[in-house]
Amino acid sequence: MTTKSHLNPKPAVASPAPEDVARVGETLGRMRILIGRRIIGRTAIANIAPGLEISHLDVLEVMRRIDGEVTVGAIAEAMRIDPSRGSRLVADLVARGILRRDASQADGRRSLVVRTEFGDSLLAEIRAVKRTLLARVLEDWPEDELNAFSVLFEKFVSSFEEVFVTAEKSTEGELSEAPQRMP
């Protein structure tokens, strides 16, 4: 006889307590306000590169997370913005000497986006400012709590990304399956 445990090797997990979900939701609301104001990024820009915009930092950050060739399209997709907006951001960073365009070795017609030495040093300085700010916020935390938080926070954000990507793909599938109207 086959039991459910044989079919699903994952251990059963209880649903989260409503009060815990509510506390996370309320805390996310507070965090959203801070993130919406981009406190860390704005502080880094003010200290390192006053002429940059927050969106420029976003481009530099997402470039690190893209697997494979980094193109304007890949940057726009990772940032979930319109390709024309991504193109304008990249063009501005190229004009500032932070990025450069290179030809793809796989397909010479494709243009790759690469950080320059100046871009690498700028990103390193901005990340150092961000880490310093976060270190100030976390300096009084016991080591075991900080370690647990860092692991659990990464798990939370990864799960959130996974749910978002799954929902986004599901919506795209529904749109492509919808009957197309003729003009």
Disulfide bonds with the S-S distance in Angstrom:
none
